[in-house]
Amino acid sequence: MKRFERLERIRRMDPYEDASEIYRLMTAYEFPWDFTRSLELALYRTYAVPSIGRLLAETAELTDRSQKRYDDTSLLLDAVVEHGFGSEEGRTAIRRINQMHRSYDITNDDMRYVLCTFVVMPRRWIDAYAWRRLSRHEIVASVVHYRTLGRHMGITDIPETYEEFEACLDAYEEAHFGWDEGARRVSDATIDLMASWYPSPLAPLLKASTRALLDESLLRAFRYPAPGAATRTLVRGAVRLRGRAVRLLPPRRAPHFARQNWEIKGYPGGYRLADLGTRPTPGAGGCPVRHLDRSAADGSAVE
């Protein structure tokens, strides 16, 4: 297989009818590392909305059980990608997500914003750092995939196009990004978690590198000192260089899903999708997603 052969295959597919398959090819074959990093950043951005970050701090899931929360979120979301919305695994994963979140009183606007980050941040990351930019077919397929996920999760007024998702995200961040002490704790815990995946002497360097990848609006919201221009240029240049190196490699022949990521640490003996996540007490704490209708929360909305 040649380097761009899979992209040509994607361009021959229908981005609406074949959206899930195109998205699977993107995440598991073309850009597995980049999707992992960009979706980490997508979820991280949501903490800068105080109504989200504060509630996540109250649950303590991301401060006291950071690795488990990271693992469970990655595994549940990726099960839908690997197996499809209509599969037993996909239905179980969505049902588990819905069961976890049914008790939380979060506005639909916050839910829609979180969904927007899943669409917009991977495209921005890949276009900036990956071995090639996304094609229009891939962008449309990503929109269709997350519109479908959003409907299964009870989110309403979902944007219809990538441009609408991007405009929604930018407007929401401009209106809502701000300081919250609890959100800062969640942010610090997340950066600490990412640094913990590597030898401890590298932690200060890794934390500084992570902050160098954040934009000014995130740095201001969390009140982090701005990295020096040289640090930012070096870190971002190194990530771009990685993308250029990948471009020279043979295309991936076997899929790589999130369950295969070495950052997933909590289940060395395996796991059952139905056992992942939390079982919160109704009315205690919060999360960036809730459900507006009980049929969706029970999983009966999944088709």
Disulfide bonds with the S-S distance in Angstrom:
none
